[in-house]
């Protein structure tokens, strides 16, 4: 009897392996990926099937349901954008690839303020929450029940007491250590909470590998925040392990805030199955800075590889300068080739990464890419004044981007991300000035991989094998 059960289990497992092999062949992005999954699944189904359930690449069908069910809002934003189209003379970059990826148009009438490091960022966010009159939408990948987390909690509760409607959302994986009491305190005080432990989606589909990595705060549909910071004291530089934490957020006004708000409504609909469209303000106002801007949200719910395509589009536009700051450098083949080609064209390509280790596997994997890109003329800088976590890039003096997307496959294909793009020389100047300061706190990598210490030489190529999930 026991032998029969084992035989039946192995047969069922192998049948699953065959089914998953067919699916992998249909959905894998590259032939190499398809072959790898098929061989792994059929040769070792006991290990391959569980790995595929967790790591297999599947699309999130229907994630953009909020847009599909509320076409009037999307059309309203697009119609309003007809009256806020940028002056063609101010657009020195072709916006069409970015607009196609965002499913939204570039608009004028936007404002931006760089928020450098945690103290400035959270002071600005907390002040904005204190000034909220109608509603606050807040979403972070990581929320901790520490001094900063409780400060944010207190401000949100105080806002509710003033009659402000607060909606709070976080990610189940990023905030796995957040105690239920934190959410219960918020909920008991009147905050509308999307509990990550109760939401539908990834946590019920063996797809914990997919995460909502966005960090969004929206006040009354008028002011928006996005960037690299999460809610935890380490982002204020108070971690004994990391010390100073170098990160960047951006405070936005104008039409781009409504675009960010639309992305929040999609995430909220997915988490709570609730449509916020009729409950939010979509009119808003323009900024005197009058910048051209676009919010590009990407994720595994998209039909195309929007995260990688956004970077590819930016790289292709670079003529003189392309500076990218990212805590992780694990690009796919397309982005690697585009970066190499840009450097060969004579573009000043600089990649800024931290020297301090956050997650060892992607830190090691990056060394397997550095030689290839440096051989084409690109320069790699390693930040030494604490840990650098910002996600920023600047193209020439025409495009600046700040948001949540890292230069790695996880951000490109596994995470839900968002980047604020400003097509304006003032924004480009602000970001480039900031990065110039960061370069002064860095050293340029000059040693090839064979010249690195043994543990890097040996493990970097091995870590690179995990690139599809890093």
N, C-alpha and C positions, 0 to 999 in steps of 0.2 A: 504493500500500500504506500509506504513512504517513498519507495523507488518510483512508483507511478506518479506521485505528486511532484517529485523533483523533476521527472521527465516532462510532465505537463508544464511546469513552471519554466523550464529551459526552452521548451517549444514556443510558449507564449512570448517569452522574452526575445527569442530570435525572430518571431513574426513581427514584434514591435520594431526590432532593429531593421528589418527589411522595409517596413513602412516609413520609418524615420530616414532611412537611406534614400528612399525615393523623394521624400520631402526635402532632404538636404540638397539633393541634386537639382531640385526645382528652385530652391530659394537661396542657396549659397551665392554670395556676391562674386566669387571668383572660382574658376575651375579647380584651382589648388585647394580651396576651402571645401568644395564639394567632394573631391577625391579623399581629402583627409577625413571628413566625417564618414564617408561610406566605408573606407577601410577600417576605421576605428569601430564603427557600429557593428560591422559584420565579423570582424576578427575577435572582438572582445565585447560582446553585447552586455555582459554583466556590468561592465564599467561604462560602456558607450551609451547605453539607454539613459541611465540617470544623468550623465553629463549632458546629453543632448536635451533632456527635459529642462535642465537648468541653464545651459549655455547656448542651446540652439537658437538661431536667428529667426524670429518670427515677427511679423508686423502686428501692430495693435489696430485691428479693424475697428473703425467707428470712433477713434479717439477724438476726431474733430467734429463730433456729433453736435456740439454747441453751435458751430457755424452752420452745419447742415440744417439744424432745426430753427435757426434764427437768421435766415438769409437776408431778412429785411435790415438787420443791423450791419451785416457785412456790406450790403449794397448801400446802406446809408453812409458808412465810412468812406466807401469808394466815391459815392456821389459828392459827399462833402469835400473829398480830396480833389474833385474836379475844380473846386473853387480855391484850393490851396496847393495847386501844382507848383513845383519849383520853377523859377525863372530858368530857362534852358542855359542862359549865360552863366548861371551859378553852379551848374552840374558839369563838372569836368571828368566825371566817370559815368559810364553807361550804367544806369540803374536797373535795366531790364532783367538781368539774371537774378539780382537780389529781390526784386519785386516778384518775380515768378516763384522764387523759393519761399517768400513770406506770404504769398497770396494776398498781398496788400501793397498799396502804392506809397512811394516816397512822397512826403509832404513838406512844405515849408512851415514857418511859424512855430518852430520848436526851440527850446532852450536846454542848456546842459551845464552842469557844474560837477567837475571831478571831485570825488571825496576820497582822499588818500589816507589809507590806514583806518583802523577800527575806531579810535576815539572820535575822529571827525565824522566818520560814517554814521555811527550809532547816535551821536549827539544830534545830527541832522534828522535822522529817522525818528528819534524820540520827540524832537521838537515838532516835527510834522504831525505825529500822532496826537500830541497835545493840542495842536491847532485844528484837528479834524472837526468838521461840523456835521457831516452826514454819515459817512461810512469810511471804514478802513478795511482794506484787503491786504492780508499779510501771509506770506508763504516763504518758508526757508527749508532747505534740504536737511540741515542739522539744527536742532534746538536743544539746548542743554538746560537742566534745572540747576544752574549755578547763579552767581551774582548777576551777570548780564541777563540770563534768561528770566530771572525773577523781576529784574527791572523792566524788561519788556512786558512781562505779564502784568505788572502793576500799572503800567501806562495804558495797556489795553483795557484793563478793568476800569480804570479811571475814565477812559473815553466812553465806555458803556454807560457809566453813571451820569455822564453829560447828555446821554440820549443818542450817542453815535452807535451805528450798527457795525460791529466788528466781526469779520469772518477770518478764521485762522486755519491754516493748513500746513502740514509738514509731511516729510517722506517717511515711510515705514522703515526703510533700511537705514537711511541717514540718521534718523532719530530713534533707533531701536533702544537706546539706553534711557530715553525720556520716560520718567515714571508716569503711570496713569493718573496719579494725583495732580500732576501739573495740568493735564488736560481737563480733569474734573473740576479743578479750581476755576479755570477759565469758563467752562461750561456753566458751572454753578453761579458764576457772576454775570451771566448773560451773553457771553461771547459765543458766536456760532462756530462750532468746531467741526472740521472734517477729520475725524479720528482715523489715522492711517491704519489702525488695526481692524477697522470695520469696513474700509472702502473696498469696492470691487476692483478687479483687475489683477495686477501682477502677483500680489501675495496669495492669490487663489489659483494661479496657473503655473506653478513651478517656475515662474519668471521673475524671481527676486533679483535676477541680474539686471533687470530694467529698473531705473530709478528716476524720480523727478528731481533733478539737480538745480532747478530754478530757485532764485532768491528774489522775491518780488514784494514790494510794498507800494500800495496805491492809496492815495488820500483824496477822497471826494471826486475822483476822476480828473483831478487837476494836477496832481504831483505824483511822480512815480520814481521808484528807486530800483536799481538792478546792479549786480556786480558779484564779486567773489566772496564776500563775507557771509558767514553763518552766525547764528546766535550762540556764542560761547566765549568765555573769558580768554581762551587762547587767541581769538581774533582781535583781542585788545592787547596782545603781546604779553599776557600774564601766564604763559605756559612755561614751567621750569625746563621742559624738554626743548622747546623751540625758541624761547626768548622772543625777540621782536618778530612780529608777524606783518609781513609786507603784503598789502592787499589794496584793491581799488574797487570802489562803487561809483555810481553816477546818479545824480539827481536830475530828473527830467521834468520839463513842462511842455505843454503844447499837444499837438495831435498824436505824437508818438505815445503819450500816456494812455490814450484810448486804445491804441493797438496793444499795448502791454495789458490793459484791462481785459481786452478780448481773449488774450491767451489765458489769463487767470480764470475767466469764465469757463473755458474749455477744461482746465484742470479741475475746477470745482464741480463741473457737471460730471466728470469722470469719477470723482471721489464721492459725490453725494447724490448724483442723479437729479440735480436741481438746476434749473435754468435761471440765471441771474439777470438775463438781458433786460427785462422790464424793470428791474430793481436798481439799476445803476444809471449814472449820468453819462450820456454820450455826447453832449454838446461841447462843454469845455471852452477853453479860451486859447488864444495864441500867445506866444512869448515874444517880447520885444527883440530878443536875440535873432529871431527869424532864421533859424538854421534848418537845413534840409535833413530829414531823418527818417529812419525806418526801423521797426522792430522785427527781427528775424527769429522766429521760434522754430526749433528743430527737434526731431525725436523719432523713435521707432514707429510712431503712428503715421509717418509721412510715406507717400508713395515712392519717393526718390530719396537718395542719400543726401538730404538737405544740409546736414552739418558739414560734411566734406565739401559739398558743392559751394557752400558759402565761402569757405576758405579758398577754394580753387578760384572762384570768381574774383576774390580780392587779390590773390597772387597774380592772376592774369592781367589785372589792371595796373600793377606796379611798374613804373618806368624808372624811377630814381631811388626809391627807398621802400623797404618793407621790413618793419620791425615788429616782432611778435614776442610777447611775454606770456609764458604758460608754465605752470608748475610741473607739467609732464610733457614729454616730447616722444610720442610713439605714433608717428604718422602712418597712414596707409600708403600704398604704392603710388596712387595718383597724386596725393599731396606732396610726397617726397619728390616725385618727378617734377612737379610744378615748382617747388622751391629750388631744386637744382637748376631748372631751366631759367628761372628768374635770375639766379646768381650768374649763370653763364651769359645772360643778356647784359650783365653789367649793373644790375640792380644791387643796391646796398642791402643785402639780406642779413639780418641779425636775429638770432634766437636767444632769448633770455630765459634761463631756467635756474632753479635753486641749486645751490651746492649742498644744502642740508637735506637729509633724507626724511621724507614723509612716509611714503609707501615704497618699500625697498624694491619690489619687482619692477614697477615702471621706471624707477630711478636707475636701476641697472640696465633695463632694456634700452634706454635712451643712448647709452654709450655705443650700442650696436649700430646706431644711425648717424652719430656725429661725424665719423670719418667720411662717409659718403657725401654728406652735404658740405663739409669743409673742403673736400677735394674739388668742389665746383666753385669755390670762392665765397661761400657763405661763412659767417662768423658766429661762433657760439660763445655766449657769455654766461658765467655761473655766478649767481648772486650769493654774497657771503654775509650780508648784514641781517642775519636771522633767516626765517623761512619765507620765501616768496610764493604767493598763492594767487596772484592776479591773473585775469584772463583778458588780455588787451592786445590790439594790434593797430598799426598806423600805416597807411599807404600814401607815399609821397607827401604832399601837403593838402590832400583832397579828401581822405577818408580816415575816420577814427572809429574804433569799435571797443566797447566795454560790455562785459556780460559774464556768462557762466560757462562758456564753452572752452574746454581744454583742447590742446593740440594732440589728441589721442583718439583711438578707435572707440573707446567707451563714450566719449562725448559725441563723436560723430554718429554712432549707430545704436548705442544702448541706453543713453540717458536722454531725458527731456531737458532741453537747454534753451537759452534765449540770449541774443546779443543785440545791443542797441547800436545801430550804425548811424554816424553823423557825417554827412557829405558836406563838410565845411572846413575851410582852412583854419578857423579859430579853434575848432575842436581838435584838428590834427596837430596844431601847434601845442595845445595844452597837453595832449598825450605824449607827443615827442619830447617836450621839455621834461615831463615826468620821467620818461624812460631814460633820458640823458642822465638824470640824477641817479637812476638805478644802475646804469652802466658804470658810474663812478664808484658804486659799492659792489662791483663785480670784478672778476678777472676773466680774461679771454682764454678759452681752452686752446692749447697749442699742442698737447700730446695726443698722438694717435692711440688707438686701442691697444696695440702691442706694447706701448710704453706705459700703460696703466698698471697699477698693482695687480697681483695675481688674481685676487677675488673678483675684480672687475673684468679682467681679460677672460677668465674662465666662465663666469656666470652671465655676463651680458648677452652673448649669443643664445644661451639657454633661455634667459628671460624674454628674449625677442620672440621665441616660439609662442609665447602667450599674448602676443601683440593684439590679436583680435578681441580680447576681452579686457585689455588694459586701458 
